[in-house]
């Protein structure tokens, strides 16, 4: 097992990783930017080193400086957390070249899943459904109609050179496709000087559901069920839960088995997540694979009792998984909300000094938070300052505990999305499980 | 007439007008950057840029006057 791990990250995830390292008796090295000198994670690590200026390019993305600190402190391994360098194949490769274990999959797998086209190809080869579509330009409306018939309406007609929604249209039948083809071809020509159109199946009112995977280096791969993360703003997740209030058990198993098969096909190792879009008929389509620990991993930890960071470290150290698919059980219902320093209506960032911070306490209430009262939230990094996770015996109880916790959550000095989270959690549509990706625009910000 | 006021704390990423420019209502004047998000600020009414109060890279607070327009 490793003796010392460098954490190439900041904020709540750096603290989260330090916590597990301490429990495993592994020493930790923190890195920090000039803006993070007084951060929580700097205090909690066994050693901490300044890595560079406040901007991420100078500090948390500064591969050379990070590897220098790793060498100087004789760290055996680097945990990249999420974001920043976590999906950077070059960094993973340089770690290996320096004789330091990168806690994640191989650089080859990171690079392959990082390319949308490559990832789509790999999934198709492994038999995982992808959003049906064609990527070559359509020659004629008749060709479009033939393809639309085979993939089924509605379809999305898109201009190859398009952007900003111009030349893009959802069509529901042959007749409207014929009209849309002509008009969009003309518009695309007028706007972009290129009338080429292509088409994909339109997934209407989708849900965003993902499968958590763990794979050791001996070829054992398991899925740890799903997380539903449909409620988003600015294409970033806000509320995550497990199990999904929508999927039936048979579909979960089908998705899980498909994800395991695909992971094996690409020789995936360590923790990873396959994200899917799911339509109202429970058809699922591969979206992308995240080759790292996810922000919302605590939701899975709560229902499985596992520590995913510990599993990542053990896998990276060459250990086999200590359980099999059939020996794993899940129990209860977990919900996570992300606490953002931002205006709850416009979602504009709101850095500044936190003058008051009162966190709710309770048996099934968990905090992953990077800030304290009197800390200043700087404008240099992501607006997420913490996460609140609850667990109940079922969804109803989890919602109740979350509502209670949110009512006691008090942040002052900066704006936060707590008012938005309260609205979501008390909304009838959330209670009934009507959680699609358009939830916030449909029910909250009307 | 109507000044351009910052709607969030962050740094001035780009200034896309000069003093003396005539600007139309809705025209982009300044782009702010904060927490990995770029926010474009536009003129609320037409006029002439009298004074630009900030430089690129400056840190501004919500409510600060960035550009005076008359």
Interface residues (C-beta under 8 A of the other chain):
Chain A: X234 X341 X342 X343 X346 X348 X349 X350 X351 X352 X379 X380 X381 X382 X383
Chain B: X7 X8 X9 X10 X11 X33 X34 X35 X36 X37 X39 X59 X62
